[in-house]
């Protein structure tokens, strides 16, 4: 059984092996891997697929998808104010 796993992994490309391993990780660790990949791209001056224009318009709507700022507006205000107490 172990030989089958080794054999199948040896026929997989590096990208396939990385994708398989990352798929086994919980979401927070997957985010860490993504952050590390972005760090490597920056360090080695490799452009990302989608170059950023640096426009503030790219950030538009970002809070609408945020779990931190979702939910009832009054409860959100109360929670944010409580952080300052």
C-alpha positions as CSV (number, residue, x, y, z in Angstrom):
1,X,0.0,0.0,0.0
2,X,2.8,2.5,0.9
3,X,4.6,1.6,-2.3
4,X,1.5,2.6,-4.3
5,X,1.4,6.0,-2.6
6,X,5.2,6.5,-3.3
7,X,4.8,5.3,-6.9
8,X,1.8,7.6,-7.5
9,X,3.5,10.6,-5.9
10,X,6.6,10.0,-8.0
11,X,4.6,10.2,-11.2
12,X,2.9,13.4,-10.1
13,X,4.4,16.8,-11.0
14,X,5.6,19.1,-8.3
15,X,2.6,21.3,-8.7
16,X,0.3,18.3,-8.3
17,X,2.1,17.2,-5.2
18,X,1.9,20.7,-3.7
19,X,-1.8,20.9,-4.5
20,X,-2.4,17.5,-2.9
21,X,-0.5,18.4,0.3
22,X,-2.1,21.8,0.6
23,X,-5.6,20.3,0.1
24,X,-5.0,18.3,3.3
25,X,-4.4,21.3,5.4
26,X,-7.0,23.3,7.3
27,X,-7.9,26.7,5.9
28,X,-5.7,28.8,8.2
29,X,-2.6,26.8,7.2
30,X,-3.6,27.1,3.5
31,X,-3.6,30.8,4.0
32,X,-0.1,30.6,5.5
33,X,1.1,28.7,2.5
34,X,-0.4,31.3,0.2
35,X,1.3,34.1,2.2
36,X,4.6,32.3,1.8
37,X,4.2,31.8,-1.9
38,X,3.5,35.5,-2.3
39,X,6.6,36.3,-0.2
40,X,8.7,34.1,-2.5
41,X,7.2,35.8,-5.6
42,X,8.1,39.2,-4.1
43,X,11.6,38.1,-3.0
44,X,12.5,36.7,-6.4
45,X,10.6,39.5,-8.3
46,X,8.2,37.2,-9.9
47,X,5.0,39.1,-10.9
48,X,1.7,37.7,-9.7
49,X,-0.9,36.6,-12.3
50,X,-3.0,39.7,-11.8
51,X,-0.8,42.8,-11.4
52,X,-2.3,45.3,-9.0
53,X,-2.9,48.7,-10.3
54,X,-2.6,50.1,-6.8
55,X,-6.1,51.7,-7.2
56,X,-8.3,52.2,-4.3
57,X,-11.1,50.9,-6.4
58,X,-9.7,47.4,-6.1
59,X,-10.6,47.6,-2.4
60,X,-14.1,48.6,-3.0
61,X,-16.6,46.2,-1.4
62,X,-13.9,44.4,0.6
63,X,-15.6,45.0,3.9
64,X,-18.9,43.7,2.6
65,X,-17.3,40.2,2.2
66,X,-15.5,40.5,5.6
67,X,-16.6,38.2,8.4
68,X,-15.3,40.7,10.9
69,X,-17.7,43.5,9.7
70,X,-20.7,41.3,8.8
71,X,-23.9,41.0,10.8
72,X,-26.1,43.5,12.6
73,X,-24.7,47.0,12.3
74,X,-25.7,48.0,15.9
75,X,-24.0,45.0,17.4
76,X,-20.9,45.7,15.3
77,X,-20.8,49.2,16.6
78,X,-21.2,48.0,20.2
79,X,-18.5,45.4,19.7
80,X,-16.1,47.9,18.3
81,X,-16.8,50.4,21.1
82,X,-16.3,47.7,23.7
83,X,-12.8,47.2,22.3
84,X,-11.9,50.7,23.4
85,X,-13.2,50.3,26.9
